[in-house]
């Protein structure tokens, strides 16, 4: 006679949440913060080709931490969702709130019904016409959506980094002020992060309709006071669609 095992639903949910949190915490952290001209997104990322921060649509960006192949599949799905909605209706109808809700429904469904939850946290950021309209939607592994203000932190050591950001944050600060503060919050007092170990992007009102732009190592080094600016080919408008660049299971 076979023995049947029973686990109460609350224990199953707790085990799934613990599993997801533990693996997400292994990922290198990411910070998004508002500044005078828009939204700054900064991630600790040693890879030059596997991006944790990307453009979704004209004024919308995506960021993720955790298992790379999982959050990059979410990114691609978001690009296709935005392109389809913009084509069927108008570009102005593509907004971060509806995209965040779609992500939340999918991630919540996986968390509740699948054996393994998604080991990711993601961010959907939208640039407003005015600073007070900027939006940051932080979506957790279980589909919970947190509507953040000023800044948010994803990934490992989030509480410590958020505490440092709380102390450093200035309302309507310039990009040149925000970047060193964010990098300092990411690195902490006991280590330093070189430009090559960082991925920095912005949604900037001054960029026009295509608001997304990346900050290359040369300009970043100048902002951090490391060396003069180099002509490193900052790419303000990288490709936004396509298949994931890796199907591996690395935690980013």
Phi and psi restraints in degrees (value plus and minus 20) as a CYANA .aco file:
   2 UNK   PHI     -99.7   -59.7
   2 UNK   PSI     125.8   165.8
   3 UNK   PHI    -115.2   -75.2
   3 UNK   PSI     110.4   150.4
   4 UNK   PHI    -114.7   -74.7
   4 UNK   PSI     118.0   158.0
   5 UNK   PHI    -128.9   -88.9
   5 UNK   PSI     122.9   162.9
   6 UNK   PHI    -149.8  -109.8
   6 UNK   PSI     113.3   153.3
   7 UNK   PHI    -143.2  -103.2
   7 UNK   PSI     110.0   150.0
   8 UNK   PHI     -83.1   -43.1
   8 UNK   PSI     127.5   167.5
   9 UNK   PHI     -74.1   -34.1
   9 UNK   PSI     -58.0   -18.0
  10 UNK   PHI     -85.6   -45.6
  10 UNK   PSI     -51.9   -11.9
  11 UNK   PHI     -91.2   -51.2
  11 UNK   PSI     -59.1   -19.1
  12 UNK   PHI     -81.1   -41.1
  12 UNK   PSI     -66.1   -26.1
  13 UNK   PHI     -84.1   -44.1
  13 UNK   PSI     -60.3   -20.3
  14 UNK   PHI     -83.8   -43.8
  14 UNK   PSI     -62.4   -22.4
  15 UNK   PHI     -84.1   -44.1
  15 UNK   PSI     -60.6   -20.6
  16 UNK   PHI     -84.7   -44.7
  16 UNK   PSI     -62.5   -22.5
  17 UNK   PHI     -84.7   -44.7
  17 UNK   PSI     -63.2   -23.2
  18 UNK   PHI     -82.1   -42.1
  18 UNK   PSI     -60.7   -20.7
  19 UNK   PHI     -82.2   -42.2
  19 UNK   PSI     -67.2   -27.2
  20 UNK   PHI     -85.7   -45.7
  20 UNK   PSI     -66.0   -26.0
  21 UNK   PHI     -81.3   -41.3
  21 UNK   PSI     -62.5   -22.5
  22 UNK   PHI     -81.3   -41.3
  22 UNK   PSI     -64.1   -24.1
  23 UNK   PHI     -96.0   -56.0
  23 UNK   PSI     -53.6   -13.6
  24 UNK   PHI     -85.4   -45.4
  24 UNK   PSI     -58.4   -18.4
  25 UNK   PHI     -84.7   -44.7
  25 UNK   PSI     -40.2    -0.2
  26 UNK   PHI     -92.1   -52.1
  26 UNK   PSI     -40.4    -0.4
  27 UNK   PHI     -95.3   -55.3
  27 UNK   PSI     131.4   171.4
  28 UNK   PHI     -90.9   -50.9
  28 UNK   PSI     123.8   163.8
  29 UNK   PHI     -96.7   -56.7
  29 UNK   PSI     147.9   187.9
  30 UNK   PHI    -164.0  -124.0
  30 UNK   PSI     120.7   160.7
  31 UNK   PHI    -147.2  -107.2
  31 UNK   PSI     116.9   156.9
  32 UNK   PHI    -141.6  -101.6
  32 UNK   PSI     114.8   154.8
  33 UNK   PHI    -165.2  -125.2
  33 UNK   PSI     123.9   163.9
  34 UNK   PHI    -100.8   -60.8
  34 UNK   PSI     128.2   168.2
  35 UNK   PHI    -162.1  -122.1
  35 UNK   PSI    -195.8  -155.8
  36 UNK   PHI     -75.1   -35.1
  36 UNK   PSI     -62.5   -22.5
  37 UNK   PHI    -122.3   -82.3
  37 UNK   PSI     -18.3    21.7
  38 UNK   PHI     140.8   180.8
  38 UNK   PSI    -154.3  -114.3
  39 UNK   PHI    -148.6  -108.6
  39 UNK   PSI     109.4   149.4
  40 UNK   PHI    -122.5   -82.5
  40 UNK   PSI     112.2   152.2
  41 UNK   PHI    -141.8  -101.8
  41 UNK   PSI     101.9   141.9
  42 UNK   PHI    -151.8  -111.8
  42 UNK   PSI     110.7   150.7
  43 UNK   PHI    -153.7  -113.7
  43 UNK   PSI     125.1   165.1
  44 UNK   PHI     -99.9   -59.9
  44 UNK   PSI      97.4   137.4
  45 UNK   PHI    -173.2  -133.2
  45 UNK   PSI      95.3   135.3
  46 UNK   PHI    -103.7   -63.7
  46 UNK   PSI     -33.5     6.5
  47 UNK   PHI    -106.1   -66.1
  47 UNK   PSI     119.8   159.8
  48 UNK   PHI    -110.0   -70.0
  48 UNK   PSI     -34.5     5.5
  49 UNK   PHI    -136.6   -96.6
  49 UNK   PSI     -42.9    -2.9
  50 UNK   PHI    -118.5   -78.5
  50 UNK   PSI      78.7   118.7
  51 UNK   PHI    -103.4   -63.4
  51 UNK   PSI     117.8   157.8
  52 UNK   PHI    -115.5   -75.5
  52 UNK   PSI     -35.2     4.8
  53 UNK   PHI    -145.2  -105.2
  53 UNK   PSI     109.6   149.6
  54 UNK   PHI    -168.7  -128.7
  54 UNK   PSI     143.7   183.7
  55 UNK   PHI    -103.3   -63.3
  55 UNK   PSI     117.4   157.4
  56 UNK   PHI    -121.8   -81.8
  56 UNK   PSI     -67.3   -27.3
  57 UNK   PHI    -174.2  -134.2
  57 UNK   PSI    -191.3  -151.3
  58 UNK   PHI     -65.2   -25.2
  58 UNK   PSI     -73.1   -33.1
  59 UNK   PHI    -142.8  -102.8
  59 UNK   PSI       0.5    40.5
  60 UNK   PHI    -144.2  -104.2
  60 UNK   PSI     114.1   154.1
  61 UNK   PHI    -142.2  -102.2
  61 UNK   PSI     138.3   178.3
  62 UNK   PHI    -144.6  -104.6
  62 UNK   PSI     122.3   162.3
  63 UNK   PHI    -163.0  -123.0
  63 UNK   PSI     128.8   168.8
  64 UNK   PHI    -168.2  -128.2
  64 UNK   PSI     131.7   171.7
  65 UNK   PHI    -152.7  -112.7
  65 UNK   PSI     136.8   176.8
  66 UNK   PHI      94.6   134.6
  66 UNK   PSI    -158.7  -118.7
  67 UNK   PHI     -99.1   -59.1
  67 UNK   PSI      98.1   138.1
  68 UNK   PHI     -79.6   -39.6
  68 UNK   PSI     -67.9   -27.9
  69 UNK   PHI     -83.3   -43.3
  69 UNK   PSI     -47.5    -7.5
  70 UNK   PHI     -95.6   -55.6
  70 UNK   PSI     -67.0   -27.0
  71 UNK   PHI     -95.6   -55.6
  71 UNK   PSI     -43.6    -3.6
  72 UNK   PHI     -93.6   -53.6
  72 UNK   PSI     -52.2   -12.2
  73 UNK   PHI     -84.8   -44.8
  73 UNK   PSI     -56.5   -16.5
  74 UNK   PHI     -84.9   -44.9
  74 UNK   PSI     -60.4   -20.4
  75 UNK   PHI     -79.8   -39.8
  75 UNK   PSI     -68.7   -28.7
  76 UNK   PHI     -80.9   -40.9
  76 UNK   PSI     -61.9   -21.9
  77 UNK   PHI     -82.5   -42.5
  77 UNK   PSI     -57.4   -17.4
  78 UNK   PHI     -87.0   -47.0
  78 UNK   PSI     -59.1   -19.1
  79 UNK   PHI     -81.2   -41.2
  79 UNK   PSI     -65.5   -25.5
  80 UNK   PHI     -87.1   -47.1
  80 UNK   PSI     -58.7   -18.7
  81 UNK   PHI     -81.7   -41.7
  81 UNK   PSI     -65.4   -25.4
  82 UNK   PHI     -86.6   -46.6
  82 UNK   PSI     -62.8   -22.8
  83 UNK   PHI     -82.2   -42.2
  83 UNK   PSI     -62.3   -22.3
  84 UNK   PHI     -84.7   -44.7
  84 UNK   PSI     -64.7   -24.7
  85 UNK   PHI     -87.1   -47.1
  85 UNK   PSI     -62.0   -22.0
  86 UNK   PHI     -84.1   -44.1
  86 UNK   PSI     -55.9   -15.9
  87 UNK   PHI     -93.1   -53.1
  87 UNK   PSI     -61.1   -21.1
  88 UNK   PHI     -93.4   -53.4
  88 UNK   PSI     -52.4   -12.4
  89 UNK   PHI    -137.6   -97.6
  89 UNK   PSI    -116.9   -76.9
  90 UNK   PHI    -174.3  -134.3
  90 UNK   PSI     143.3   183.3
  91 UNK   PHI     -82.3   -42.3
  91 UNK   PSI     -52.2   -12.2
  92 UNK   PHI     -89.4   -49.4
  92 UNK   PSI     -38.9     1.1
  93 UNK   PHI    -101.2   -61.2
  93 UNK   PSI     -30.0    10.0
  94 UNK   PHI    -102.9   -62.9
  94 UNK   PSI      96.0   136.0
  95 UNK   PHI    -156.3  -116.3
  95 UNK   PSI     136.4   176.4
  96 UNK   PHI     -89.0   -49.0
  96 UNK   PSI     -52.4   -12.4
  97 UNK   PHI     -83.7   -43.7
  97 UNK   PSI     -67.4   -27.4
  98 UNK   PHI     -87.4   -47.4
  98 UNK   PSI     -56.1   -16.1
  99 UNK   PHI     -85.7   -45.7
  99 UNK   PSI     -62.9   -22.9
 100 UNK   PHI     -82.7   -42.7
 100 UNK   PSI     -59.6   -19.6
 101 UNK   PHI     -84.3   -44.3
 101 UNK   PSI     -58.7   -18.7
 102 UNK   PHI     -84.7   -44.7
 102 UNK   PSI     -64.4   -24.4
 103 UNK   PHI     -80.1   -40.1
 103 UNK   PSI     -64.1   -24.1
 104 UNK   PHI     -82.8   -42.8
 104 UNK   PSI     -61.5   -21.5
 105 UNK   PHI     -83.4   -43.4
 105 UNK   PSI     -63.8   -23.8
 106 UNK   PHI     -86.5   -46.5
 106 UNK   PSI     -67.3   -27.3
 107 UNK   PHI     -86.1   -46.1
 107 UNK   PSI     -57.0   -17.0
 108 UNK   PHI     -86.0   -46.0
 108 UNK   PSI     -58.0   -18.0
 109 UNK   PHI     -84.1   -44.1
 109 UNK   PSI     -63.9   -23.9
 110 UNK   PHI     -83.2   -43.2
 110 UNK   PSI     -64.9   -24.9
 111 UNK   PHI     -81.7   -41.7
 111 UNK   PSI     -58.9   -18.9
 112 UNK   PHI    -100.4   -60.4
 112 UNK   PSI     -58.0   -18.0
 113 UNK   PHI    -130.9   -90.9
 113 UNK   PSI     -39.8     0.2
 114 UNK   PHI    -112.9   -72.9
 114 UNK   PSI     138.9   178.9
 115 UNK   PHI     -85.1   -45.1
 115 UNK   PSI     -60.9   -20.9
 116 UNK   PHI    -137.0   -97.0
 116 UNK   PSI     107.3   147.3
 117 UNK   PHI     -93.5   -53.5
 117 UNK   PSI     144.4   184.4
 118 UNK   PHI     -90.2   -50.2
 118 UNK   PSI     113.3   153.3
 119 UNK   PHI    -114.8   -74.8
 119 UNK   PSI      37.8    77.8
 120 UNK   PHI    -163.9  -123.9
 120 UNK   PSI     134.6   174.6
 121 UNK   PHI    -144.0  -104.0
 121 UNK   PSI     120.6   160.6
 122 UNK   PHI    -149.7  -109.7
 122 UNK   PSI     143.3   183.3
 123 UNK   PHI    -151.3  -111.3
 123 UNK   PSI     114.2   154.2
 124 UNK   PHI    -136.6   -96.6
 124 UNK   PSI      98.2   138.2
 125 UNK   PHI    -135.9   -95.9
 125 UNK   PSI     116.7   156.7
 126 UNK   PHI    -146.9  -106.9
 126 UNK   PSI     112.6   152.6
 127 UNK   PHI    -103.9   -63.9
 127 UNK   PSI     105.7   145.7
 128 UNK   PHI    -107.6   -67.6
 128 UNK   PSI     145.0   185.0
 129 UNK   PHI     -83.7   -43.7
 129 UNK   PSI     -58.1   -18.1
 130 UNK   PHI    -137.6   -97.6
 130 UNK   PSI     135.4   175.4
 131 UNK   PHI     -74.4   -34.4
 131 UNK   PSI     -56.9   -16.9
 132 UNK   PHI     -88.0   -48.0
 132 UNK   PSI     -31.5     8.5
 133 UNK   PHI    -118.1   -78.1
 133 UNK   PSI     -19.5    20.5
 134 UNK   PHI     -83.0   -43.0
 134 UNK   PSI     123.4   163.4
 135 UNK   PHI    -151.4  -111.4
 135 UNK   PSI     118.6   158.6
 136 UNK   PHI    -149.8  -109.8
 136 UNK   PSI      92.1   132.1
 137 UNK   PHI    -130.7   -90.7
 137 UNK   PSI      91.4   131.4
 138 UNK   PHI    -116.6   -76.6
 138 UNK   PSI      98.4   138.4
 139 UNK   PHI    -132.9   -92.9
 139 UNK   PSI     102.6   142.6
 140 UNK   PHI    -106.2   -66.2
 140 UNK   PSI     149.8   189.8
 141 UNK   PHI     -77.6   -37.6
 141 UNK   PSI     -46.2    -6.2
 142 UNK   PHI    -117.1   -77.1
 142 UNK   PSI     -11.8    28.2
 143 UNK   PHI      72.1   112.1
 143 UNK   PSI     -20.4    19.6
 144 UNK   PHI     -86.8   -46.8
 144 UNK   PSI     111.8   151.8
 145 UNK   PHI    -127.3   -87.3
 145 UNK   PSI     107.3   147.3
 146 UNK   PHI    -134.5   -94.5
 146 UNK   PSI      98.8   138.8
 147 UNK   PHI    -105.5   -65.5
 147 UNK   PSI      80.7   120.7
 148 UNK   PHI    -106.9   -66.9
 148 UNK   PSI     136.7   176.7
 149 UNK   PHI    -144.9  -104.9
 149 UNK   PSI     124.0   164.0
 150 UNK   PHI      51.5    91.5
 150 UNK   PSI     -81.0   -41.0
 151 UNK   PHI    -177.4  -137.4
 151 UNK   PSI     145.2   185.2
 152 UNK   PHI    -170.0  -130.0
 152 UNK   PSI     135.0   175.0
 153 UNK   PHI    -147.0  -107.0
 153 UNK   PSI     114.1   154.1
 154 UNK   PHI    -141.1  -101.1
 154 UNK   PSI     126.2   166.2
 155 UNK   PHI      76.3   116.3
 155 UNK   PSI    -180.3  -140.3
 156 UNK   PHI     -81.6   -41.6
 156 UNK   PSI     124.8   164.8
 157 UNK   PHI      35.5    75.5
 157 UNK   PSI      15.5    55.5
 158 UNK   PHI     -80.2   -40.2
 158 UNK   PSI     -59.5   -19.5
 159 UNK   PHI     -85.8   -45.8
 159 UNK   PSI     -64.5   -24.5
 160 UNK   PHI     -84.9   -44.9
 160 UNK   PSI     -62.2   -22.2
 161 UNK   PHI     -86.3   -46.3
 161 UNK   PSI     -60.8   -20.8
 162 UNK   PHI     -82.5   -42.5
 162 UNK   PSI     -56.8   -16.8
 163 UNK   PHI     -84.4   -44.4
 163 UNK   PSI     -62.3   -22.3
 164 UNK   PHI     -86.9   -46.9
 164 UNK   PSI     -57.2   -17.2
 165 UNK   PHI     -86.1   -46.1
 165 UNK   PSI     -57.9   -17.9
 166 UNK   PHI     -79.9   -39.9
 166 UNK   PSI     -59.2   -19.2
 167 UNK   PHI     -93.4   -53.4
 167 UNK   PSI     -54.2   -14.2
 168 UNK   PHI    -107.9   -67.9
 168 UNK   PSI     -44.0    -4.0
 169 UNK   PHI     -80.5   -40.5
 169 UNK   PSI     118.4   158.4
 170 UNK   PHI    -149.2  -109.2
 170 UNK   PSI     116.6   156.6
 171 UNK   PHI     -89.6   -49.6
 171 UNK   PSI     111.0   151.0
 172 UNK   PHI      38.4    78.4
 172 UNK   PSI      14.1    54.1
 173 UNK   PHI     -94.0   -54.0
 173 UNK   PSI     140.5   180.5
 174 UNK   PHI     -99.8   -59.8
 174 UNK   PSI     140.7   180.7
 175 UNK   PHI     -78.5   -38.5
 175 UNK   PSI     -60.3   -20.3
 176 UNK   PHI     -84.9   -44.9
 176 UNK   PSI     -42.9    -2.9
 177 UNK   PHI    -107.8   -67.8
 177 UNK   PSI     -57.2   -17.2
 178 UNK   PHI     -90.0   -50.0
 178 UNK   PSI     -60.5   -20.5
 179 UNK   PHI     -80.0   -40.0
 179 UNK   PSI     -72.9   -32.9
 180 UNK   PHI     -81.1   -41.1
 180 UNK   PSI     -55.5   -15.5
 181 UNK   PHI     -86.4   -46.4
 181 UNK   PSI     -62.1   -22.1
 182 UNK   PHI     -87.7   -47.7
 182 UNK   PSI     -63.3   -23.3
 183 UNK   PHI     -83.2   -43.2
 183 UNK   PSI     -58.5   -18.5
 184 UNK   PHI     -84.8   -44.8
 184 UNK   PSI     -58.0   -18.0
 185 UNK   PHI     -86.8   -46.8
 185 UNK   PSI     -58.7   -18.7
 186 UNK   PHI     -86.7   -46.7
 186 UNK   PSI     -61.3   -21.3
 187 UNK   PHI    -101.1   -61.1
 187 UNK   PSI     -56.1   -16.1
 188 UNK   PHI      60.4   100.4
 188 UNK   PSI     159.7   199.7
 189 UNK   PHI     -98.7   -58.7
 189 UNK   PSI     -34.7     5.3
 190 UNK   PHI    -122.2   -82.2
 190 UNK   PSI     -19.1    20.9
 191 UNK   PHI    -173.9  -133.9
 191 UNK   PSI     151.3   191.3
 192 UNK   PHI    -149.4  -109.4
 192 UNK   PSI     132.5   172.5
 193 UNK   PHI    -134.3   -94.3
 193 UNK   PSI     104.6   144.6
 194 UNK   PHI     -99.5   -59.5
 194 UNK   PSI     137.4   177.4
 195 UNK   PHI     -73.0   -33.0
 195 UNK   PSI     -56.0   -16.0
 196 UNK   PHI     -86.6   -46.6
 196 UNK   PSI     -37.3     2.7
 197 UNK   PHI    -117.1   -77.1
 197 UNK   PSI     -11.5    28.5
 198 UNK   PHI    -144.0  -104.0
 198 UNK   PSI     129.8   169.8
 199 UNK   PHI    -142.6  -102.6
 199 UNK   PSI      96.4   136.4
 200 UNK   PHI    -143.8  -103.8
 200 UNK   PSI     111.7   151.7
 201 UNK   PHI    -163.5  -123.5
 201 UNK   PSI     144.1   184.1
 202 UNK   PHI    -156.4  -116.4
 202 UNK   PSI     133.8   173.8
 203 UNK   PHI    -128.7   -88.7
 203 UNK   PSI      89.4   129.4
 204 UNK   PHI    -140.0  -100.0
 204 UNK   PSI     111.7   151.7
 205 UNK   PHI     -82.1   -42.1
 205 UNK   PSI     -50.9   -10.9
 206 UNK   PHI     -92.0   -52.0
 206 UNK   PSI     -30.9     9.1
 207 UNK   PHI    -101.0   -61.0
 207 UNK   PSI     -29.3    10.7
 208 UNK   PHI      66.7   106.7
 208 UNK   PSI    -172.1  -132.1
 209 UNK   PHI     -82.3   -42.3
 209 UNK   PSI     -65.9   -25.9
 210 UNK   PHI    -104.3   -64.3
 210 UNK   PSI      69.8   109.8
 211 UNK   PHI    -101.0   -61.0
 211 UNK   PSI     -37.6     2.4
 212 UNK   PHI     -98.7   -58.7
 212 UNK   PSI     117.4   157.4
 213 UNK   PHI    -173.4  -133.4
 213 UNK   PSI     129.0   169.0
 214 UNK   PHI    -119.8   -79.8
 214 UNK   PSI     129.4   169.4
 215 UNK   PHI    -125.7   -85.7
 215 UNK   PSI      95.3   135.3
 216 UNK   PHI     -97.4   -57.4
 216 UNK   PSI     153.3   193.3
 217 UNK   PHI     -80.0   -40.0
 217 UNK   PSI     -57.7   -17.7
 218 UNK   PHI     -85.2   -45.2
 218 UNK   PSI     -70.4   -30.4
 219 UNK   PHI     -86.2   -46.2
 219 UNK   PSI     -57.5   -17.5
 220 UNK   PHI     -83.3   -43.3
 220 UNK   PSI     -62.3   -22.3
 221 UNK   PHI     -81.1   -41.1
 221 UNK   PSI     -58.7   -18.7
 222 UNK   PHI     -84.4   -44.4
 222 UNK   PSI     -62.1   -22.1
 223 UNK   PHI     -83.5   -43.5
 223 UNK   PSI     -53.6   -13.6
 224 UNK   PHI    -106.3   -66.3
 224 UNK   PSI     -24.1    15.9
 225 UNK   PHI      56.9    96.9
 225 UNK   PSI       3.9    43.9
 226 UNK   PHI    -105.4   -65.4
 226 UNK   PSI     -63.7   -23.7
 227 UNK   PHI    -183.7  -143.7
 227 UNK   PSI     146.8   186.8
 228 UNK   PHI     -81.2   -41.2
 228 UNK   PSI     136.8   176.8
 229 UNK   PHI     -83.8   -43.8
 229 UNK   PSI     118.2   158.2
 230 UNK   PHI    -131.5   -91.5
 230 UNK   PSI     135.7   175.7
 231 UNK   PHI    -105.8   -65.8
 231 UNK   PSI      67.1   107.1
 232 UNK   PHI    -124.1   -84.1
 232 UNK   PSI      -7.7    32.3
 233 UNK   PHI      49.9    89.9
 233 UNK   PSI      28.6    68.6
 234 UNK   PHI     -71.7   -31.7
 234 UNK   PSI     114.5   154.5
 235 UNK   PHI    -126.6   -86.6
 235 UNK   PSI      81.5   121.5
 236 UNK   PHI     -93.0   -53.0
 236 UNK   PSI     -41.8    -1.8
 237 UNK   PHI    -158.7  -118.7
 237 UNK   PSI      55.0    95.0
 238 UNK   PHI     -92.9   -52.9
 238 UNK   PSI     145.6   185.6
 239 UNK   PHI     -79.0   -39.0
 239 UNK   PSI     123.9   163.9
 240 UNK   PHI    -128.5   -88.5
 240 UNK   PSI     -31.1     8.9
 241 UNK   PHI    -143.9  -103.9
 241 UNK   PSI     155.4   195.4
 242 UNK   PHI     105.4   145.4
 242 UNK   PSI     157.7   197.7
 243 UNK   PHI    -104.9   -64.9
 243 UNK   PSI     139.0   179.0
 244 UNK   PHI     -76.5   -36.5
 244 UNK   PSI     126.2   166.2
 245 UNK   PHI    -102.3   -62.3
 245 UNK   PSI     -27.5    12.5
 246 UNK   PHI    -172.8  -132.8
 246 UNK   PSI     123.6   163.6
 247 UNK   PHI    -131.7   -91.7
 247 UNK   PSI       1.3    41.3
 248 UNK   PHI     -93.8   -53.8
 248 UNK   PSI     159.5   199.5
 249 UNK   PHI    -137.0   -97.0
 249 UNK   PSI       6.8    46.8
 250 UNK   PHI     -87.5   -47.5
 250 UNK   PSI     129.4   169.4
 251 UNK   PHI    -114.7   -74.7
 251 UNK   PSI     105.4   145.4
